[in-house]
């Protein structure tokens, strides 16, 4: 019986954690090349990752965990679950890369309900872009973009849950036309 309870407890904890995390501001979009048969690809290799930070006033507080490693782990998991296999660079059909960015100086218009006047307000934004390239042609065959607000007071668990939500939604075939069916 113990073998049944451990996975069930982990699943329940994950569901409860994600239910407590506010993800309403996270927007996800994907696009794929309509001329490419994405289901024909079966292998991938990592091309790399990059981080960009726009923080003119020095407000950004780095997360207390390795965000890039977490994102790579989540993407690897989604790709494996979809039947793709990670191989050496020379043997791969697809190169996967991701980019993260934070703009602490992002502005958003906020409407004052009493005066009906829109006032600029600082709302820090973050983005995750995942790109799949056909190695033979060098062309982008699939791209996913997730954007959302930066919650400076969130816990590590909340940050991880928000990233997991964005990656899972990005690769979820219920929402997008992709090879991840």
N, C-alpha and C positions, 0 to 999 in steps of 0.2 A: 503494500500500500504506500510506503514512503516514496517510491519511484513516481507514483501518480501525483502526489501532493506537491513535490518540489517544482515541476514544470507548471502545474496549475497555479501555484502561489506566485511564481515569477510572472506568469501571464496576467494574473489579477493585479499584481503590483504595477505592471506596465500600463494596464488600462486605467487604473486609478490615477497614476502619475500623469498620464497624458490628459485625463479628464480635468485635472486640476490646473493644467497649464493653459493659459490663454493663447490661442493661436488664430484668433479672428483677423488679426492684422496681416497675417502671412498670406501672400498671393503667390501662386505657382503657375507657371506657363511652360509648355514644351512645344517644340516644333521638330519635324523630321522632314528629310528630303523625300518628296513623294515619288521620285524616280528610282529610289533605292529600296530593295527588298531587305528590310532590316532583319527579318527572321532568318536570313541566310547566314548571318554572322554568328560565330560560335566561340571565338577567342578574343581576348583583349589584353592589353598591357597598359601600364600607367605612363603617361607622358609627363605629368608633373602637376604642380599646383602653384598658386600665387595668392598673395594677400595684399590688399590696398587699403590704406587708412588715410582719411581726410579729417584731421583733428587740429585745426588752427589754434584752438584755445587750450589744448592739452587736457581735455576732459575724459578721454577714453581710459578705461580701466581694463587691462587685459584679463581675460577669463582665467580662472584658476585651474584650467585643464588644457590639454593640447587639442584645440578645436580641429586642426587639420587632420590629426590622426583619427579623431572621432568621425569626421566627415568621410575620410577614405574608408574606414571600417564599414560605415553604413552603406556607402556606394558599392563596395566589394560584396557585401551581403546581398544587396538588391540584384546585382549582376549575376552572382552565383545562383540565387533563387530563381532567376529567369533562364538558367541553363547556359550561361556564358562561363568560360573557363579562363582564368588568368594564366598567361604563358609568358615566356621570354619575349623581349621586344621583337626580335627577328622573326618569330613565329606567329605574331599577333595579326589579326585582321583589322582590329579597331584599337585606336589609342584613346584613352580616357584622360581627361584633365578637368580640374576644377579651379575656380577662382572665387575668393571671398573678398568682400569689401565692406567697410564701415565708413559712413559719412556722418560725423558728429555735428557738422554745421548745416545739415539738411533743414530746409524751411518748409512749413506747411501752413496753409491758410486756415485760421480758426474763426468761425463766425460768432460774433457777440450777439446773443439772442435778444438783448435789450435794445441794441441800436441797429442791428442787422448790418453791421460793418464787419468786413473781413480783416483780420489782423494777422500778420505773419508771426509764426511761432516756431521756435526751434524744436524739431522732432527728429532725433538721430535715427538714421536708417541703416539697415544691413542688407546684403545681398549674397546669394550663392548662385554661381553659374557652373553647370556641368556640361561638358562638351565631349561628343564622341566623333572622332575623325576616322575616315576610311584610310588605312595606312597606304594602300596602293595609289590612291588618287590624291590624297592629302585634303580632300574636301570634308567639310562638316556634314555629317549625316543625321545627327540628332543633337539638340540642345535643350537644356532645362534651366529655367531661371526661377529662383525663389527670392522674394523681397519681403521685408517686414521692419517693424520698428525695433529700435534698440531699447530694451528695458534695463536701465543701468542698475536697478536695485534687485534684479532677479537672482535666484540662487543658482548654483552649478547645476543642480538637478533640473531646474526649469529651463536653463539654457540648453542643456543636452536634449530635453524633451522637445523643445522648439526646433532644434536642428533635425532631430529624428523625424518629427512630423513633416518638415519641409522635404527631406530626402524621400521618405516613404510616399508622400503625395506625388512628388515629381516622377517617381517610377511606377506609379499605380495605373494599370491599364484601364481601370474604371473611369478615370478622369481624362486620360489622354490617349491619343492614337500613337502607339509606340510599339517597339518590338518586344516589350516586356509584357507579354500576354500570358 
